[in-house]
Amino acid sequence: MQVTQQVMQLAADGGGIGSITDGITPSWDVFGEIGTKAKIIVGVVMAGAILFLLGSAIIGAVHIRVGNQQHNTMETKKGQTMVASSLLGLFAVASMSTLFGIVYGFGI
């Protein structure tokens, strides 16, 4: 029990809000030479796309809920399509820097 407590304390000592929010920012790897303003712009565009896709998923969930309440299968299907496509797009945007790095690596 004491060892677990020490490990948790060691993990918490170096942590902070930056360790949580840094997981969202892309790792620049081979694109690290672009300017700071360009990195900020790319980060803002990615954050905007993520917020848009999350909002679209929420609207899709509302369509599913309304369709189920009204026994309207078309509305439910529309909601399912919106949620699925939003989550797929969210995954693609979140892994964009990794995909670019892989494509760049294959090009070299």
C-alpha positions in Angstrom: 0.0 0.0 0.0 2.8 2.4 0.9 4.6 1.7 -2.5 1.4 2.6 -4.4 1.1 5.8 -2.5 4.7 6.8 -3.2 4.2 6.0 -6.9 1.1 8.1 -7.1 2.9 11.0 -5.3 5.8 10.8 -7.7 3.4 10.9 -10.7 1.6 13.8 -9.2 4.7 15.8 -8.4 5.6 16.4 -12.1 2.0 16.9 -13.2 -0.1 19.9 -13.7 -2.8 21.1 -16.1 -0.1 21.2 -18.8 0.2 17.4 -18.7 -3.5 17.1 -19.4 -3.8 19.7 -22.1 -0.6 18.7 -23.9 -2.3 15.5 -24.9 -4.6 17.5 -27.2 -1.9 19.4 -29.1 -0.3 17.7 -32.0 3.3 16.4 -31.8 5.1 18.3 -34.5 8.1 15.9 -35.1 9.2 16.6 -38.6 7.1 19.7 -38.9 8.8 21.3 -35.9 10.5 23.9 -38.0 7.4 25.9 -38.9 6.8 29.1 -37.0 5.0 29.6 -33.7 2.2 31.6 -35.4 1.6 28.7 -37.8 1.5 26.2 -35.0 -1.1 28.4 -33.1 -3.2 28.7 -36.2 -3.1 25.0 -36.9 -4.0 24.3 -33.2 -6.9 26.8 -33.3 -8.3 25.2 -36.6 -8.0 21.7 -35.1 -9.8 22.8 -31.9 -12.5 24.5 -33.9 -13.0 21.4 -36.0 -13.1 19.2 -32.9 -15.8 21.5 -31.3 -17.8 21.5 -34.5 -17.7 17.7 -34.7 -18.6 17.3 -31.1 -21.6 19.6 -31.6 -22.6 17.7 -34.6 -22.5 14.4 -32.6 -24.7 16.0 -29.9 -27.2 17.2 -32.5 -27.2 13.6 -33.9 -27.9 12.2 -30.5 -30.9 14.6 -30.2 -32.2 13.4 -33.5 -31.9 9.8 -32.2 -33.8 10.7 -29.1 -36.6 12.6 -30.9 -36.9 9.9 -33.5 -37.3 7.2 -30.8 -39.9 9.3 -29.0 -41.9 9.9 -32.1 -41.4 6.4 -33.5 -39.8 8.0 -36.6 -37.2 5.6 -38.0 -36.0 8.2 -40.6 -35.1 10.7 -37.8 -33.4 8.0 -35.8 -31.4 6.8 -38.8 -30.4 10.4 -39.6 -29.2 10.8 -36.0 -27.2 7.6 -36.1 -25.5 8.7 -39.4 -24.7 12.1 -37.9 -23.2 10.6 -34.7 -21.1 8.0 -36.6 -19.8 10.4 -39.2 -19.0 13.0 -36.5 -17.0 10.5 -34.4 -15.2 9.3 -37.4 -14.3 12.8 -38.4 -13.2 13.6 -34.8 -10.9 10.6 -34.9 -9.4 11.8 -38.2 -8.8 15.3 -37.0 -7.3 14.1 -33.7 -4.8 11.9 -35.6 -4.1 14.4 -38.3 -0.5 15.2 -37.2 0.3 11.5 -36.9 -1.1 10.8 -40.4 0.9 13.7 -41.9 4.1 12.4 -40.1 3.6 9.0 -41.6 3.0 10.2 -45.1 6.0 12.6 -44.8 8.1 9.7 -43.5 7.2 7.5 -46.5 8.0 10.3 -48.9 11.6 10.5 -47.6 
